[in-house]
Amino acid sequence: MMKKHFSLPLLLAILGMSLQFTACNDARLKLAEQAVANKATCRKTVEAMNTGDLSVLDSVMAPDYIEHTPDESVEGTGIAALKESYTIMRTAFPDVHVEVINATAEGDRVMIHQTFTGTNTGLFAGMPPTGKAVKSDAVDIFAVKDGKITEHWAVYDGMGMMIQLGFEMVPITQSRDSAAAPEMPINSPN
């Protein structure tokens, strides 16, 4: 029977490679744990919308939080702007429910695909309540640093929501000489 002998440099090389794999696995595990934690932090914004407990936002938002909202009725930035946006939606749709369809995280970014449902029983976009139910998809993108949300971008189907409510967009005619784009006022349903 023959004995195999390994040289010391070969054993050190094998040990070194196994340590590298262990370090890579540790780094991957840390990134995966961070992704789970970041998604949980961002899901708390959905919880705040669903329950109306906006104090939750104070615990997950960074003090210098920046809100990038397409909602023209919200003025300013920061946590106050986000709370204002949530208040507007909860006033217009008191039975609001947001369901998370999918949440994904990579690095410091979290994306949540969600469905918004609610019945319009309050003032919305300056228009009286319609009593109509809506269902609209949205995507929220968050930047998270040190366990706090630092920025937020929202993309949602506002036009689809307005159509479901029975509003119509009516173009204003303009002269050919005008360089400005026509305004699109919202007419409330009859």
Disulfide bonds with the S-S distance in Angstrom:
none
